[in-house]
Amino acid sequence: METFQLHRGTAPLLVSLPHNGSFIPVDITERMHPLAQVSPDSDWHVDLLYDFAIGLGASVIKPLASRYVVDLNRPADGHALYPGRTETGLVPTMMFDGAPIYRDGEAVGPDETAARVNQYWRPYHTALASEIARMRDVHERIVLWEGHSIRAVVPMLFEGRLPDLNLGTADGVSCDPSLQASLATQLEGQDRYTHVVNGRFKGGYITRAYGNPGQGVHAVQLELAQVNYMDEKTFAYDEIKAAGLKKILHPLLQACIGFAQAAAGASQ
């Protein structure tokens, strides 16, 4: 069974969309509360927001299944990414509004968790690691771009309204300082969207695990407030709003490619 889709490009940029999926197998859905069955906490439509990336030559990887099946941006051992703060786990048991995902008596046990990791988590990460290795064989350095989105207001996870654009580099550890500075400068150069660097969302497991500037892999996460491109209540994609956001995303990805390509120029 196919659990993810991978497009291999030629540019030194890999776009990963680990929460884009919304599919939930029937045997799992039947154990869920009705509101959870539609996977409301998916990173809705981020594949549409980044549909231009393939035209830039980027590789793109995205899952089919919902983060409710297993969260690809959490470590396989389930340890916390933000110790002391509320967060959802490897196999989430509650939605972002705090409501339970599963009906009483239908909790996911250790054996089922391990099975989901083997069926969904490992194939995605094997493909991700393999694509990074393939790209590094061709390019002196590459950029891994983690594309995410979330509702603008989620009291369980953060106070107030989330900034529109949330750039995360694991506090500068996951990429070269010059790349972070370049992207931050672009965000500061526009006045349409609010932004923050290494705020509430500093980068999840993938950014932290795969970002290795010393080995030529520079990872960046961008968490978007969904209100800027969709209806958060109906999950409907808003083409007009999305077009405005793409005008920001396009040059950000171009800057990543330019950063990576500069390494080849410097070594000649």
C-alpha positions in Angstrom: 0.0 0.0 0.0 1.3 3.4 -1.0 1.7 5.6 2.1 3.5 8.6 0.6 4.3 10.3 -2.7 7.8 11.5 -3.7 8.7 13.6 -6.7 12.4 13.7 -7.4 13.7 17.0 -8.7 17.0 18.4 -9.9 17.4 21.5 -7.6 19.1 21.4 -4.2 15.8 21.8 -2.4 13.6 19.1 -0.8 10.1 20.2 0.3 8.6 17.9 3.0 4.9 18.2 3.9 4.5 15.6 6.7 1.1 16.8 7.9 -0.5 17.3 4.5 -2.4 13.9 4.5 -5.9 13.5 5.8 -6.7 9.8 5.0 -7.6 7.6 7.9 -8.2 3.9 7.4 -11.7 2.7 8.1 -10.7 0.4 10.9 -9.2 3.4 12.7 -12.0 5.8 11.8 -14.7 3.6 13.3 -13.0 3.9 16.7 -12.9 7.7 16.6 -15.3 10.4 17.7 -17.2 11.9 14.7 -15.4 15.2 14.9 -12.0 13.5 14.7 -12.9 11.4 11.7 -12.3 14.3 9.3 -8.8 14.9 10.6 -9.4 18.6 11.4 -5.8 19.2 12.5 -4.3 18.3 9.1 -2.0 20.9 7.5 -4.7 21.5 4.9 -3.8 22.2 1.3 -0.1 22.9 1.9 0.6 20.8 -1.2 -1.5 23.4 -3.2 0.4 26.3 -1.6 3.7 24.7 -2.7 2.5 23.4 -6.0 5.0 25.8 -7.7 8.0 24.1 -6.0 8.2 21.3 -8.7 8.5 24.0 -11.3 11.6 25.3 -9.4 13.1 21.9 -9.7 12.5 20.9 -6.1 11.9 17.4 -4.8 8.6 17.1 -2.9 7.5 14.4 -0.4 4.1 14.2 1.2 2.1 11.5 3.1 -1.4 10.2 2.3 -2.4 9.4 5.9 -3.5 11.9 8.6 -1.2 12.8 11.5 -3.9 11.2 13.6 -2.8 7.8 12.2 0.8 8.6 13.2 2.6 11.9 13.4 5.6 11.8 11.0 7.0 15.0 12.6 7.5 13.3 16.0 10.3 11.0 17.1 9.6 7.3 16.8 10.2 6.8 20.5 7.6 9.4 21.3 9.8 11.7 23.4 8.6 15.3 23.8 9.7 18.1 21.4 8.8 20.9 23.7 9.2 19.6 27.3 6.9 21.3 29.7 4.5 22.5 27.0 1.3 20.9 25.8 1.8 19.0 22.5 0.3 16.1 20.6 2.3 12.9 20.5 3.4 10.3 18.0 0.0 8.7 17.9 -2.2 11.6 19.1 -5.0 10.9 21.5 -6.5 14.4 21.5 -7.3 17.1 19.0 -5.9 20.6 19.1 -9.0 21.8 20.9 -8.3 19.2 23.7 -11.2 16.9 22.8 -10.4 13.2 22.7 -9.9 11.5 19.3 -10.9 8.0 20.3 -14.1 6.7 21.9 -14.0 5.3 25.4 -12.3 1.9 25.4 -10.7 2.4 22.0 -7.3 3.8 23.0 -4.2 2.9 21.0 -1.9 0.5 22.8 1.9 0.0 22.4 1.6 -2.8 19.9 -0.7 -0.9 17.6 1.6 2.2 17.9 4.5 0.1 16.9 2.6 -1.3 13.9 1.6 2.2 12.8 5.2 3.3 13.1 6.3 0.4 10.9 3.6 0.9 8.3 3.6 4.7 8.0 6.4 6.4 9.9 9.4 4.3 8.8 8.6 4.3 5.0 8.3 8.1 5.0 11.5 8.6 6.9 13.4 6.0 4.9 12.3 7.8 1.7 13.2 11.2 3.2 16.7 10.1 4.3 17.3 8.3 0.9 16.3 11.4 -1.1 18.5 13.6 1.1 21.4 11.2 0.4 20.7 11.1 -3.3 20.6 14.9 -3.5 23.8 15.2 -1.5 25.5 13.0 -4.0 24.7 15.6 -6.6 24.9 18.9 -4.6 27.5 20.2 -2.2 24.7 21.4 0.0 20.9 21.2 0.0 18.0 22.8 1.9 15.2 20.7 3.5 12.1 22.9 3.7 9.4 21.7 6.1 6.0 23.1 5.1 3.4 23.3 7.8 0.2 25.1 8.7 -2.2 25.4 11.7 -5.2 27.4 12.8 -4.4 30.9 13.8 -5.9 30.5 17.3 -5.3 27.2 19.2 -5.4 28.1 22.9 -4.2 24.6 24.0 -0.9 25.1 22.1 -0.2 28.8 22.3 -1.7 32.1 23.6 -3.4 34.6 21.5 -3.2 34.6 17.7 -0.3 33.0 16.0 1.9 35.2 13.7 1.1 34.5 10.0 4.6 33.2 9.1 6.6 31.3 11.7 10.1 30.4 10.6 11.9 27.8 12.7 15.5 26.7 12.6 15.8 25.0 16.0 17.2 28.2 17.4 19.7 28.4 14.6 21.1 24.9 14.9 19.4 23.3 11.8 20.8 25.6 9.1 23.6 28.0 8.4 23.2 31.5 10.0 23.4 33.1 6.6 20.4 31.2 5.3 18.3 32.1 8.4 19.3 35.7 8.0 18.4 35.7 4.3 15.0 34.3 4.9 14.4 36.6 7.9 15.3 39.6 5.8 12.7 38.6 3.2 10.1 38.3 5.9 11.0 41.7 7.3 10.9 43.2 3.8 7.1 42.6 3.4 4.4 44.2 5.5 1.4 42.1 4.6 2.0 39.3 7.0 3.2 39.2 10.6 6.1 36.9 11.2 8.5 35.6 13.8 11.7 33.6 13.8 12.1 30.7 16.3 9.0 31.7 18.2 6.4 29.1 19.4 7.3 26.8 16.5 11.1 26.3 16.3 11.0 23.2 14.1 9.7 19.7 14.8 11.4 16.4 14.7 12.3 16.4 11.0 13.9 19.8 11.1 16.0 18.9 14.2 16.8 15.3 13.1 17.8 16.0 9.5 19.2 19.5 9.7 23.0 19.1 9.7 24.8 22.1 8.3 28.2 20.5 8.9 27.2 17.7 6.5 25.6 20.1 3.9 22.0 19.6 4.9 20.3 22.8 6.0 16.7 22.4 7.4 14.1 25.1 7.8 10.5 24.9 9.0 7.7 27.4 8.1 4.5 27.2 10.0 1.7 29.2 8.4 -1.5 30.5 10.0 -4.2 28.8 7.9 -6.5 31.8 8.0 -4.3 33.4 5.3 -5.2 30.9 2.6 -8.3 28.9 3.6 -11.6 28.9 5.6 -10.6 27.4 8.9 -14.2 26.3 9.7 -15.0 24.5 6.4 -11.4 23.7 5.4 -12.1 25.2 2.0 -9.1 26.4 0.0 -9.2 30.1 -0.9 -7.5 30.7 -4.2 -7.4 34.5 -3.9 -5.9 34.4 -0.4 -3.5 31.7 -1.4 -2.2 33.6 -4.4 -1.1 36.4 -2.0 0.7 34.0 0.2 2.4 32.3 -2.7 4.0 35.6 -3.6 5.9 35.3 -0.3 6.6 31.6 -0.4 8.0 31.6 -4.0 10.9 33.9 -3.3 11.6 32.2 0.0 12.2 28.9 -1.8 14.2 30.6 -4.5 16.4 32.0 -1.8 16.9 28.5 -0.4 18.0 27.3 -3.9 20.3 30.2 -4.3 21.9 29.6 -1.0 22.5 26.0 -1.8 23.8 26.7 -5.3 26.2 29.4 -3.9 28.2 26.6 -2.4 29.0 25.1 -5.8 30.0 28.5 -7.1 32.3 29.1 -4.1 34.1 25.8 -4.6 34.9 26.3 -8.3 
